[in-house]
Amino acid sequence: MKEIHIDIRIRSAAYEELDEEQRLLIDAAKEATARSYAPYSRFAVGAAALLANGVTVTGTNQENAAYPSGICAERTTLFYANSQYPDQPVRMLAIAARNESGFVDIPVPPCGACRQVLLETEQRFRHPIRILLHGRKDILILESVKDLLPLSFGAEFL
């Protein structure tokens, strides 16, 4: 039996260490949380996607009393971007979350369903998506969705 090691590179940075483009995208994700519809969990999530053409698209989580009927901020954002700008790759995606106490200290990663949609978007355009996960204490930076979803299932298996 052999052992396989998977290396994942995640950088951690303070807001001040980000470049202007990254700060603007984080700010857009944070602002988007104000438009979240989260009456049940009181956990507002905002996402902002920077497209290759320079357009920024935002989205929020949208809850529903029938929980499976809601949708996460990441999928709202990506589905809108892909439907309105079908030929534009997503260069970067920022995600921010807050609860009733304010923005969370520790960055919140996307759920499994969102990771799969992120992977499909990355593979669709053959372009890595940089992921910025906002937390008050630090911001995590991943260079590709593959870093969020190692051993991922994609179209190559179909």
PyMOL CGO cylinders between C-alpha atoms (Angstrom):
from pymol import cmd
from pymol.cgo import CYLINDER

trace = [
    CYLINDER, 0.00, 0.00, 0.00, 1.28, 3.45, -0.81, 0.3, 1, 1, 1, 1, 1, 1,
    CYLINDER, 1.28, 3.45, -0.81, 0.39, 6.73, 0.78, 0.3, 1, 1, 1, 1, 1, 1,
    CYLINDER, 0.39, 6.73, 0.78, -0.67, 9.70, -1.31, 0.3, 1, 1, 1, 1, 1, 1,
    CYLINDER, -0.67, 9.70, -1.31, -0.15, 13.23, -0.06, 0.3, 1, 1, 1, 1, 1, 1,
    CYLINDER, -0.15, 13.23, -0.06, -2.24, 16.10, -1.35, 0.3, 1, 1, 1, 1, 1, 1,
    CYLINDER, -2.24, 16.10, -1.35, -0.74, 19.54, -0.89, 0.3, 1, 1, 1, 1, 1, 1,
    CYLINDER, -0.74, 19.54, -0.89, -3.13, 22.45, -0.56, 0.3, 1, 1, 1, 1, 1, 1,
    CYLINDER, -3.13, 22.45, -0.56, -1.81, 25.98, -0.40, 0.3, 1, 1, 1, 1, 1, 1,
    CYLINDER, -1.81, 25.98, -0.40, -3.82, 28.46, 1.63, 0.3, 1, 1, 1, 1, 1, 1,
    CYLINDER, -3.82, 28.46, 1.63, -2.48, 31.91, 2.44, 0.3, 1, 1, 1, 1, 1, 1,
    CYLINDER, -2.48, 31.91, 2.44, -3.69, 34.01, 5.34, 0.3, 1, 1, 1, 1, 1, 1,
    CYLINDER, -3.69, 34.01, 5.34, -3.60, 37.80, 5.15, 0.3, 1, 1, 1, 1, 1, 1,
    CYLINDER, -3.60, 37.80, 5.15, -4.85, 40.85, 6.95, 0.3, 1, 1, 1, 1, 1, 1,
    CYLINDER, -4.85, 40.85, 6.95, -7.19, 43.15, 5.02, 0.3, 1, 1, 1, 1, 1, 1,
    CYLINDER, -7.19, 43.15, 5.02, -4.40, 45.75, 4.78, 0.3, 1, 1, 1, 1, 1, 1,
    CYLINDER, -4.40, 45.75, 4.78, -2.12, 43.21, 3.07, 0.3, 1, 1, 1, 1, 1, 1,
    CYLINDER, -2.12, 43.21, 3.07, -4.54, 42.68, 0.17, 0.3, 1, 1, 1, 1, 1, 1,
    CYLINDER, -4.54, 42.68, 0.17, -4.19, 44.58, -3.07, 0.3, 1, 1, 1, 1, 1, 1,
    CYLINDER, -4.19, 44.58, -3.07, -6.85, 47.14, -4.01, 0.3, 1, 1, 1, 1, 1, 1,
    CYLINDER, -6.85, 47.14, -4.01, -8.73, 44.75, -6.30, 0.3, 1, 1, 1, 1, 1, 1,
    CYLINDER, -8.73, 44.75, -6.30, -8.98, 42.15, -3.53, 0.3, 1, 1, 1, 1, 1, 1,
    CYLINDER, -8.98, 42.15, -3.53, -10.07, 44.75, -0.94, 0.3, 1, 1, 1, 1, 1, 1,
    CYLINDER, -10.07, 44.75, -0.94, -12.81, 46.05, -3.26, 0.3, 1, 1, 1, 1, 1, 1,
    CYLINDER, -12.81, 46.05, -3.26, -14.10, 42.53, -3.81, 0.3, 1, 1, 1, 1, 1, 1,
    CYLINDER, -14.10, 42.53, -3.81, -14.11, 41.78, -0.06, 0.3, 1, 1, 1, 1, 1, 1,
    CYLINDER, -14.11, 41.78, -0.06, -15.94, 45.06, 0.52, 0.3, 1, 1, 1, 1, 1, 1,
    CYLINDER, -15.94, 45.06, 0.52, -18.54, 44.13, -2.11, 0.3, 1, 1, 1, 1, 1, 1,
    CYLINDER, -18.54, 44.13, -2.11, -19.12, 40.73, -0.46, 0.3, 1, 1, 1, 1, 1, 1,
    CYLINDER, -19.12, 40.73, -0.46, -19.47, 42.37, 2.96, 0.3, 1, 1, 1, 1, 1, 1,
    CYLINDER, -19.47, 42.37, 2.96, -21.93, 44.95, 1.59, 0.3, 1, 1, 1, 1, 1, 1,
    CYLINDER, -21.93, 44.95, 1.59, -23.94, 42.16, -0.05, 0.3, 1, 1, 1, 1, 1, 1,
    CYLINDER, -23.94, 42.16, -0.05, -24.60, 40.56, 3.35, 0.3, 1, 1, 1, 1, 1, 1,
    CYLINDER, -24.60, 40.56, 3.35, -27.01, 43.43, 4.04, 0.3, 1, 1, 1, 1, 1, 1,
    CYLINDER, -27.01, 43.43, 4.04, -29.26, 42.08, 1.25, 0.3, 1, 1, 1, 1, 1, 1,
    CYLINDER, -29.26, 42.08, 1.25, -29.29, 38.53, 2.58, 0.3, 1, 1, 1, 1, 1, 1,
    CYLINDER, -29.29, 38.53, 2.58, -32.63, 36.94, 3.41, 0.3, 1, 1, 1, 1, 1, 1,
    CYLINDER, -32.63, 36.94, 3.41, -31.84, 34.86, 6.50, 0.3, 1, 1, 1, 1, 1, 1,
    CYLINDER, -31.84, 34.86, 6.50, -34.84, 35.07, 8.86, 0.3, 1, 1, 1, 1, 1, 1,
    CYLINDER, -34.84, 35.07, 8.86, -34.31, 31.55, 10.23, 0.3, 1, 1, 1, 1, 1, 1,
    CYLINDER, -34.31, 31.55, 10.23, -30.57, 31.22, 10.77, 0.3, 1, 1, 1, 1, 1, 1,
    CYLINDER, -30.57, 31.22, 10.77, -29.80, 34.93, 11.18, 0.3, 1, 1, 1, 1, 1, 1,
    CYLINDER, -29.80, 34.93, 11.18, -26.56, 34.08, 9.35, 0.3, 1, 1, 1, 1, 1, 1,
    CYLINDER, -26.56, 34.08, 9.35, -26.11, 36.46, 6.42, 0.3, 1, 1, 1, 1, 1, 1,
    CYLINDER, -26.11, 36.46, 6.42, -23.67, 35.52, 3.68, 0.3, 1, 1, 1, 1, 1, 1,
    CYLINDER, -23.67, 35.52, 3.68, -22.58, 37.67, 0.77, 0.3, 1, 1, 1, 1, 1, 1,
    CYLINDER, -22.58, 37.67, 0.77, -20.43, 36.78, -2.21, 0.3, 1, 1, 1, 1, 1, 1,
    CYLINDER, -20.43, 36.78, -2.21, -18.85, 38.91, -4.89, 0.3, 1, 1, 1, 1, 1, 1,
    CYLINDER, -18.85, 38.91, -4.89, -17.40, 37.60, -8.15, 0.3, 1, 1, 1, 1, 1, 1,
    CYLINDER, -17.40, 37.60, -8.15, -14.95, 39.56, -10.26, 0.3, 1, 1, 1, 1, 1, 1,
    CYLINDER, -14.95, 39.56, -10.26, -15.34, 38.58, -13.91, 0.3, 1, 1, 1, 1, 1, 1,
    CYLINDER, -15.34, 38.58, -13.91, -12.65, 38.66, -16.58, 0.3, 1, 1, 1, 1, 1, 1,
    CYLINDER, -12.65, 38.66, -16.58, -14.31, 41.72, -18.17, 0.3, 1, 1, 1, 1, 1, 1,
    CYLINDER, -14.31, 41.72, -18.17, -13.95, 43.69, -14.91, 0.3, 1, 1, 1, 1, 1, 1,
    CYLINDER, -13.95, 43.69, -14.91, -17.61, 43.45, -13.90, 0.3, 1, 1, 1, 1, 1, 1,
    CYLINDER, -17.61, 43.45, -13.90, -18.35, 42.58, -10.28, 0.3, 1, 1, 1, 1, 1, 1,
    CYLINDER, -18.35, 42.58, -10.28, -21.47, 40.52, -9.56, 0.3, 1, 1, 1, 1, 1, 1,
    CYLINDER, -21.47, 40.52, -9.56, -22.79, 39.99, -6.04, 0.3, 1, 1, 1, 1, 1, 1,
    CYLINDER, -22.79, 39.99, -6.04, -25.26, 37.62, -4.44, 0.3, 1, 1, 1, 1, 1, 1,
    CYLINDER, -25.26, 37.62, -4.44, -26.57, 36.60, -1.04, 0.3, 1, 1, 1, 1, 1, 1,
    CYLINDER, -26.57, 36.60, -1.04, -27.99, 33.59, 0.72, 0.3, 1, 1, 1, 1, 1, 1,
    CYLINDER, -27.99, 33.59, 0.72, -31.75, 33.30, 0.41, 0.3, 1, 1, 1, 1, 1, 1,
    CYLINDER, -31.75, 33.30, 0.41, -33.46, 31.13, 3.03, 0.3, 1, 1, 1, 1, 1, 1,
    CYLINDER, -33.46, 31.13, 3.03, -36.85, 29.47, 2.88, 0.3, 1, 1, 1, 1, 1, 1,
    CYLINDER, -36.85, 29.47, 2.88, -38.97, 27.81, 5.55, 0.3, 1, 1, 1, 1, 1, 1,
    CYLINDER, -38.97, 27.81, 5.55, -38.58, 24.63, 3.52, 0.3, 1, 1, 1, 1, 1, 1,
    CYLINDER, -38.58, 24.63, 3.52, -34.80, 24.58, 4.06, 0.3, 1, 1, 1, 1, 1, 1,
    CYLINDER, -34.80, 24.58, 4.06, -33.79, 22.70, 0.92, 0.3, 1, 1, 1, 1, 1, 1,
    CYLINDER, -33.79, 22.70, 0.92, -35.53, 25.39, -1.13, 0.3, 1, 1, 1, 1, 1, 1,
    CYLINDER, -35.53, 25.39, -1.13, -33.06, 28.12, -0.14, 0.3, 1, 1, 1, 1, 1, 1,
    CYLINDER, -33.06, 28.12, -0.14, -29.77, 28.86, -1.85, 0.3, 1, 1, 1, 1, 1, 1,
    CYLINDER, -29.77, 28.86, -1.85, -26.32, 29.94, -0.73, 0.3, 1, 1, 1, 1, 1, 1,
    CYLINDER, -26.32, 29.94, -0.73, -24.69, 33.26, -1.65, 0.3, 1, 1, 1, 1, 1, 1,
    CYLINDER, -24.69, 33.26, -1.65, -21.96, 31.59, -3.68, 0.3, 1, 1, 1, 1, 1, 1,
    CYLINDER, -21.96, 31.59, -3.68, -24.40, 29.77, -5.96, 0.3, 1, 1, 1, 1, 1, 1,
    CYLINDER, -24.40, 29.77, -5.96, -26.66, 32.82, -6.28, 0.3, 1, 1, 1, 1, 1, 1,
    CYLINDER, -26.66, 32.82, -6.28, -23.63, 34.83, -7.41, 0.3, 1, 1, 1, 1, 1, 1,
    CYLINDER, -23.63, 34.83, -7.41, -22.20, 32.26, -9.81, 0.3, 1, 1, 1, 1, 1, 1,
    CYLINDER, -22.20, 32.26, -9.81, -25.52, 31.37, -11.41, 0.3, 1, 1, 1, 1, 1, 1,
    CYLINDER, -25.52, 31.37, -11.41, -26.28, 35.06, -12.00, 0.3, 1, 1, 1, 1, 1, 1,
    CYLINDER, -26.28, 35.06, -12.00, -22.78, 35.67, -13.40, 0.3, 1, 1, 1, 1, 1, 1,
    CYLINDER, -22.78, 35.67, -13.40, -23.00, 32.64, -15.69, 0.3, 1, 1, 1, 1, 1, 1,
    CYLINDER, -23.00, 32.64, -15.69, -26.49, 33.55, -16.94, 0.3, 1, 1, 1, 1, 1, 1,
    CYLINDER, -26.49, 33.55, -16.94, -25.81, 37.24, -17.54, 0.3, 1, 1, 1, 1, 1, 1,
    CYLINDER, -25.81, 37.24, -17.54, -22.17, 36.95, -18.72, 0.3, 1, 1, 1, 1, 1, 1,
    CYLINDER, -22.17, 36.95, -18.72, -21.97, 33.42, -20.17, 0.3, 1, 1, 1, 1, 1, 1,
    CYLINDER, -21.97, 33.42, -20.17, -18.65, 34.03, -21.92, 0.3, 1, 1, 1, 1, 1, 1,
    CYLINDER, -18.65, 34.03, -21.92, -16.85, 35.65, -18.97, 0.3, 1, 1, 1, 1, 1, 1,
    CYLINDER, -16.85, 35.65, -18.97, -14.72, 33.55, -16.61, 0.3, 1, 1, 1, 1, 1, 1,
    CYLINDER, -14.72, 33.55, -16.61, -14.85, 34.31, -12.90, 0.3, 1, 1, 1, 1, 1, 1,
    CYLINDER, -14.85, 34.31, -12.90, -11.39, 35.51, -11.90, 0.3, 1, 1, 1, 1, 1, 1,
    CYLINDER, -11.39, 35.51, -11.90, -11.97, 35.86, -8.18, 0.3, 1, 1, 1, 1, 1, 1,
    CYLINDER, -11.97, 35.86, -8.18, -14.73, 35.19, -5.63, 0.3, 1, 1, 1, 1, 1, 1,
    CYLINDER, -14.73, 35.19, -5.63, -14.93, 36.79, -2.18, 0.3, 1, 1, 1, 1, 1, 1,
    CYLINDER, -14.93, 36.79, -2.18, -17.19, 35.42, 0.56, 0.3, 1, 1, 1, 1, 1, 1,
    CYLINDER, -17.19, 35.42, 0.56, -18.17, 37.21, 3.78, 0.3, 1, 1, 1, 1, 1, 1,
    CYLINDER, -18.17, 37.21, 3.78, -20.55, 36.19, 6.56, 0.3, 1, 1, 1, 1, 1, 1,
    CYLINDER, -20.55, 36.19, 6.56, -22.07, 37.84, 9.60, 0.3, 1, 1, 1, 1, 1, 1,
    CYLINDER, -22.07, 37.84, 9.60, -24.38, 36.88, 12.40, 0.3, 1, 1, 1, 1, 1, 1,
    CYLINDER, -24.38, 36.88, 12.40, -26.30, 39.05, 14.86, 0.3, 1, 1, 1, 1, 1, 1,
    CYLINDER, -26.30, 39.05, 14.86, -22.98, 39.99, 16.54, 0.3, 1, 1, 1, 1, 1, 1,
    CYLINDER, -22.98, 39.99, 16.54, -21.37, 41.24, 13.33, 0.3, 1, 1, 1, 1, 1, 1,
    CYLINDER, -21.37, 41.24, 13.33, -18.92, 39.81, 10.82, 0.3, 1, 1, 1, 1, 1, 1,
    CYLINDER, -18.92, 39.81, 10.82, -17.50, 36.45, 11.81, 0.3, 1, 1, 1, 1, 1, 1,
    CYLINDER, -17.50, 36.45, 11.81, -13.97, 36.26, 13.22, 0.3, 1, 1, 1, 1, 1, 1,
    CYLINDER, -13.97, 36.26, 13.22, -13.00, 33.07, 11.38, 0.3, 1, 1, 1, 1, 1, 1,
    CYLINDER, -13.00, 33.07, 11.38, -13.56, 32.78, 7.60, 0.3, 1, 1, 1, 1, 1, 1,
    CYLINDER, -13.56, 32.78, 7.60, -16.49, 30.58, 6.61, 0.3, 1, 1, 1, 1, 1, 1,
    CYLINDER, -16.49, 30.58, 6.61, -15.79, 28.19, 3.72, 0.3, 1, 1, 1, 1, 1, 1,
    CYLINDER, -15.79, 28.19, 3.72, -18.39, 27.28, 1.10, 0.3, 1, 1, 1, 1, 1, 1,
    CYLINDER, -18.39, 27.28, 1.10, -20.62, 24.23, 1.64, 0.3, 1, 1, 1, 1, 1, 1,
    CYLINDER, -20.62, 24.23, 1.64, -20.12, 21.11, -0.46, 0.3, 1, 1, 1, 1, 1, 1,
    CYLINDER, -20.12, 21.11, -0.46, -22.79, 22.02, -3.02, 0.3, 1, 1, 1, 1, 1, 1,
    CYLINDER, -22.79, 22.02, -3.02, -21.22, 25.43, -3.56, 0.3, 1, 1, 1, 1, 1, 1,
    CYLINDER, -21.22, 25.43, -3.56, -17.77, 23.89, -3.90, 0.3, 1, 1, 1, 1, 1, 1,
    CYLINDER, -17.77, 23.89, -3.90, -19.08, 21.65, -6.66, 0.3, 1, 1, 1, 1, 1, 1,
    CYLINDER, -19.08, 21.65, -6.66, -20.67, 24.60, -8.50, 0.3, 1, 1, 1, 1, 1, 1,
    CYLINDER, -20.67, 24.60, -8.50, -17.43, 26.57, -8.09, 0.3, 1, 1, 1, 1, 1, 1,
    CYLINDER, -17.43, 26.57, -8.09, -15.49, 23.65, -9.56, 0.3, 1, 1, 1, 1, 1, 1,
    CYLINDER, -15.49, 23.65, -9.56, -17.87, 23.40, -12.53, 0.3, 1, 1, 1, 1, 1, 1,
    CYLINDER, -17.87, 23.40, -12.53, -17.47, 27.13, -13.18, 0.3, 1, 1, 1, 1, 1, 1,
    CYLINDER, -17.47, 27.13, -13.18, -13.69, 26.86, -13.00, 0.3, 1, 1, 1, 1, 1, 1,
    CYLINDER, -13.69, 26.86, -13.00, -13.66, 23.86, -15.35, 0.3, 1, 1, 1, 1, 1, 1,
    CYLINDER, -13.66, 23.86, -15.35, -16.20, 25.44, -17.72, 0.3, 1, 1, 1, 1, 1, 1,
    CYLINDER, -16.20, 25.44, -17.72, -13.87, 28.34, -18.44, 0.3, 1, 1, 1, 1, 1, 1,
    CYLINDER, -13.87, 28.34, -18.44, -10.58, 26.46, -17.94, 0.3, 1, 1, 1, 1, 1, 1,
    CYLINDER, -10.58, 26.46, -17.94, -9.53, 29.30, -15.66, 0.3, 1, 1, 1, 1, 1, 1,
    CYLINDER, -9.53, 29.30, -15.66, -8.70, 29.10, -11.94, 0.3, 1, 1, 1, 1, 1, 1,
    CYLINDER, -8.70, 29.10, -11.94, -10.88, 31.07, -9.56, 0.3, 1, 1, 1, 1, 1, 1,
    CYLINDER, -10.88, 31.07, -9.56, -9.06, 32.74, -6.69, 0.3, 1, 1, 1, 1, 1, 1,
    CYLINDER, -9.06, 32.74, -6.69, -11.13, 32.42, -3.51, 0.3, 1, 1, 1, 1, 1, 1,
    CYLINDER, -11.13, 32.42, -3.51, -11.07, 35.04, -0.72, 0.3, 1, 1, 1, 1, 1, 1,
    CYLINDER, -11.07, 35.04, -0.72, -12.70, 33.95, 2.54, 0.3, 1, 1, 1, 1, 1, 1,
    CYLINDER, -12.70, 33.95, 2.54, -13.27, 36.95, 4.81, 0.3, 1, 1, 1, 1, 1, 1,
    CYLINDER, -13.27, 36.95, 4.81, -12.93, 36.82, 8.57, 0.3, 1, 1, 1, 1, 1, 1,
    CYLINDER, -12.93, 36.82, 8.57, -12.35, 39.71, 10.95, 0.3, 1, 1, 1, 1, 1, 1,
    CYLINDER, -12.35, 39.71, 10.95, -9.17, 38.08, 12.25, 0.3, 1, 1, 1, 1, 1, 1,
    CYLINDER, -9.17, 38.08, 12.25, -7.80, 37.12, 8.87, 0.3, 1, 1, 1, 1, 1, 1,
    CYLINDER, -7.80, 37.12, 8.87, -8.64, 36.45, 5.25, 0.3, 1, 1, 1, 1, 1, 1,
    CYLINDER, -8.64, 36.45, 5.25, -7.86, 33.11, 3.65, 0.3, 1, 1, 1, 1, 1, 1,
    CYLINDER, -7.86, 33.11, 3.65, -6.73, 33.11, 0.03, 0.3, 1, 1, 1, 1, 1, 1,
    CYLINDER, -6.73, 33.11, 0.03, -6.90, 30.03, -2.20, 0.3, 1, 1, 1, 1, 1, 1,
    CYLINDER, -6.90, 30.03, -2.20, -5.64, 30.12, -5.76, 0.3, 1, 1, 1, 1, 1, 1,
    CYLINDER, -5.64, 30.12, -5.76, -8.09, 27.58, -7.17, 0.3, 1, 1, 1, 1, 1, 1,
    CYLINDER, -8.09, 27.58, -7.17, -11.27, 25.73, -6.33, 0.3, 1, 1, 1, 1, 1, 1,
    CYLINDER, -11.27, 25.73, -6.33, -9.16, 22.56, -6.43, 0.3, 1, 1, 1, 1, 1, 1,
    CYLINDER, -9.16, 22.56, -6.43, -7.70, 23.74, -3.11, 0.3, 1, 1, 1, 1, 1, 1,
    CYLINDER, -7.70, 23.74, -3.11, -11.22, 23.72, -1.64, 0.3, 1, 1, 1, 1, 1, 1,
    CYLINDER, -11.22, 23.72, -1.64, -12.20, 20.42, -3.19, 0.3, 1, 1, 1, 1, 1, 1,
    CYLINDER, -12.20, 20.42, -3.19, -9.31, 17.96, -3.60, 0.3, 1, 1, 1, 1, 1, 1,
    CYLINDER, -9.31, 17.96, -3.60, -10.20, 14.61, -5.20, 0.3, 1, 1, 1, 1, 1, 1,
    CYLINDER, -10.20, 14.61, -5.20, -13.11, 16.37, -6.84, 0.3, 1, 1, 1, 1, 1, 1,
    CYLINDER, -13.11, 16.37, -6.84, -15.70, 14.88, -9.17, 0.3, 1, 1, 1, 1, 1, 1,
    CYLINDER, -15.70, 14.88, -9.17, -15.87, 16.60, -12.53, 0.3, 1, 1, 1, 1, 1, 1,
    CYLINDER, -15.87, 16.60, -12.53, -16.93, 16.13, -16.12, 0.3, 1, 1, 1, 1, 1, 1,
    CYLINDER, -16.93, 16.13, -16.12, -13.84, 14.02, -16.83, 0.3, 1, 1, 1, 1, 1, 1,
    CYLINDER, -13.84, 14.02, -16.83, -15.48, 11.13, -14.94, 0.3, 1, 1, 1, 1, 1, 1,
    CYLINDER, -15.48, 11.13, -14.94, -18.65, 11.11, -17.07, 0.3, 1, 1, 1, 1, 1, 1,
]
cmd.load_cgo(trace, "trace")
